[in-house]
Amino acid sequence: MKEGEIVIKVSLTQNRIHVSGHANTAPYGSDIVCAAVSAITLTLIRGLENIAYMSLYESVEPGNICIEWQTINDTGKALIDTWFLGILGIAEEYPVIELETDNE
């Protein structure tokens, strides 16, 4: 990985989250950045389905997670806001994550 290279892209819009790429900060299977981003994003999917009771379209493949929804409730919004705080925390410690939101 080249210094300053962005290798994980996180996009958040009003009805979609897309996470793609690999951190490449350690050998495959040992990368704590990839593991952290994957773990909180997969937990978000379960929370949206089982806590917020939202209907989702999800696609989970190595290096590519997409989550889409038609409507969001307050619980879903709180879960997504909390997930985003986690992503921001990881990005502060490991500057290999590019964030894109509707607000930019």
N, C-alpha and C positions, 0 to 999 in steps of 0.2 A: 504494500500500500504506500502510495506517495503521501508525503506530509500535506495535510490540508485537503486531502481527497474525500469527497462526500460519497459514501457508499451505501447508506440506507436512506431511502426517501420515504417520508411520512406525509401523506396528503389527507387533510380533513376538510370536508365540505358539509353542507347542511344535512345531507342524507347519505354520506359515504366516507369510509376510511379506507385508504389504500397504503399498505406498507410493502416496500419492495427493496431488494438488494441484500447484501451481506456486509457485515462490518469488516471482516478480514483483519481483525486485531489479534487473532491467534489462529492456530491450526484448526481446520474443520473439526467440529465436535467439541472443541475446547473454548470457543469464543464466548466470553461472558456477555458481551454487548448484544450479540445475536440472541443468546439465550434469554437475556432480560427483556428485550423488545418482543420476542416471540411469546414469552411467558405472560407478560401483562396483556398482550393483544389477544391471545387465546383465552385468557381469563375474562377479558372484556366480552368476548363473544358469549361465553357461558353466562355471564352476569346479565347481559342484555336479553338473552333467551329465558333464563330461569329466575331472575330476580325482577327485571323490568317487564317480563312477559311480552317482549317485542317480537314481531315476525321479521326475520332477517333473510337476506340472501348472503351467503358466505362462500368464499372460495379460499381454501387453504392449501398451498403448495410450498415446497421448499423455496424460500426467498421471495414469496409473494403471497400476501394475505389481503383479501378484499372483503369488506363488510358494507352492505347497503341496506337501507330501510326506507319505508314509505312514510311512516309517522313515528314520532318519538314522544315519549311521556317524560314527566319530571324525573322519575327514577332513572330512565335511560340517559337523560341529559347529565344527571349527576355522575353516573358511571363513566360516561365518555369524558366529562370534565376531569374526573379523577385519573382516568387512564392518561389523558393528555398531560396532566401534571407529572405523572411518572415518566412519560416520554421526554418531557422537558428536563427532568432531573438527570436522566441518562445522557441526554444531549449535552448538558453542562459538563459532565465528567468525561465524556468521550465525544469529541467533536467530529464524529463521522456520520452524523445524522442531519439531513436537510429537512426542515419543516416547511410545509406549505398549507395555508388555511385560506378560507374564503375572505378573511380580513386583510389579506395582503394584496 
